[in-house]
Amino acid sequence: MARATLRGDKRLHHQLRRLRHQAPEIAAEAGQAWGEAVQADARSRVPDRTGRLKRGITVQVQKRSLSFSVGTHNGPFYGHLVENGTSDTPAQPFLLPAFTAHRGDIVRYVRAAVETRLP
């Protein structure tokens, strides 16, 4: 196992130690911001007949497990049928393209969350 020792700048050392303890909050904040961007994109892509499916796309953030998701968690039951299609209707993807479009953005959101905590 590799080890490194930081010497000299006590202020930087203190900031890094504080950030380590704030990791769950940083991840939750970044996940929420990223999820909201994906949510907005998915809502712009979803077929809009009644508006229920569009309104049903939500963001869920779990601080304990450091996980987040965007989907129709408690919304209309038929979101996956629209996304994937059925034997009678063609697929009309809205979540996967939104996720793919924002896949690389998470680093930017983590960086922003960290920068808000540095003086």
C-alpha atoms as one frame of an Amber mdcrd trajectory, in Angstrom:
protein
   0.000   0.000   0.000   1.300   3.437  -0.930   1.460   6.155   1.687   1.949
   9.884   1.449   2.622  12.454   4.115   1.553  16.063   3.780   3.861  18.495
   5.541   3.960  22.215   5.688   0.659  23.889   4.932  -1.438  23.300   8.057
  -4.405  25.199   6.595  -4.511  22.891   3.554  -4.138  19.852   5.789  -7.072
  21.030   7.935  -9.227  21.678   4.840  -8.503  18.230   3.416  -9.342  16.575
   6.731 -12.605  18.549   6.946 -13.531  17.592   3.372 -12.994  13.919   4.190
 -15.641  14.145   6.894 -18.007  15.980   4.549 -17.769  13.386   1.758 -21.361
  12.107   2.171 -22.757  15.638   2.007 -20.554  16.510  -0.971 -21.663  13.375
  -2.820 -25.321  14.017  -1.998 -25.119  17.637  -3.155 -23.341  16.679  -6.376
 -25.730  13.781  -6.975 -28.755  16.014  -6.463 -27.430  18.655  -8.875 -26.497
  16.041 -11.484 -29.813  14.272 -11.031 -31.738  17.500 -11.551 -29.881  18.086
 -14.834 -30.700  14.549 -16.001 -34.290  14.965 -14.796 -34.755  18.172 -16.798
 -33.285  16.541 -19.899 -35.446  13.414 -19.500 -38.546  15.566 -19.029 -37.753
  17.400 -22.259 -37.479  14.067 -24.112 -40.471  12.170 -22.702 -43.588  11.886
 -24.885 -46.125  14.225 -23.347 -49.732  13.134 -23.668 -51.145  13.852 -20.222
 -48.079  15.213 -18.397 -48.213  12.492 -15.714 -45.069  10.742 -16.898 -43.177
  14.021 -17.243 -44.146  15.050 -13.700 -43.363  11.555 -12.433 -39.657  11.718
 -13.286 -37.933  12.314  -9.956 -34.481  12.381  -8.377 -33.675  10.233  -5.346
 -30.498  10.676  -3.306 -29.435   8.207  -0.620 -26.767   9.778   1.611 -25.972
   6.583   3.483 -25.173   4.520   0.415 -23.874   7.521  -1.580 -26.202   6.634
  -4.441 -28.598   8.616  -6.515 -31.034   7.816  -9.269 -33.373   9.486 -11.714
 -36.519   7.694 -12.801 -40.222   7.186 -12.311 -39.789   5.963  -8.731 -43.262
   6.707  -7.413 -44.737   8.037 -10.609 -46.777   6.346 -13.297 -46.210   2.597
 -13.500 -45.844   2.663 -17.283 -42.596   4.649 -17.586 -40.563   1.550 -18.430
 -43.097   0.601 -21.112 -42.630   3.947 -22.835 -38.832   3.780 -22.429 -38.451
   0.211 -23.708 -41.564  -0.241 -25.823 -43.917  -3.218 -25.915 -44.897  -5.777
 -28.503 -47.487  -3.265 -29.748 -45.679   0.061 -29.363 -42.157   1.152 -30.306
 -39.680   2.259 -27.661 -39.526   5.995 -26.979 -36.389   6.293 -24.832 -36.146
   9.331 -22.601 -34.177   8.276 -19.494 -31.253   6.482 -21.127 -30.529   9.266
 -23.643 -30.707  11.853 -20.833 -28.331   9.791 -18.690 -25.952   9.279 -21.613
 -25.935  12.995 -22.400 -24.931  13.871 -18.814 -22.779  10.864 -17.969 -19.507
  12.792 -17.922 -20.859  15.793 -16.011 -20.767  14.269 -12.531 -17.122  15.283
 -12.019 -18.058  18.915 -12.645 -20.822  18.711 -10.027 -18.498  17.100  -7.455
 -15.878  19.777  -8.122 -18.483  22.514  -7.607 -19.661  20.927  -4.346 -16.086
  20.721  -3.059 -15.296  24.303  -4.072 -18.270  25.633  -2.083 -16.698  24.159
   1.043 -13.237  25.634   0.554 -12.544  29.179   1.826
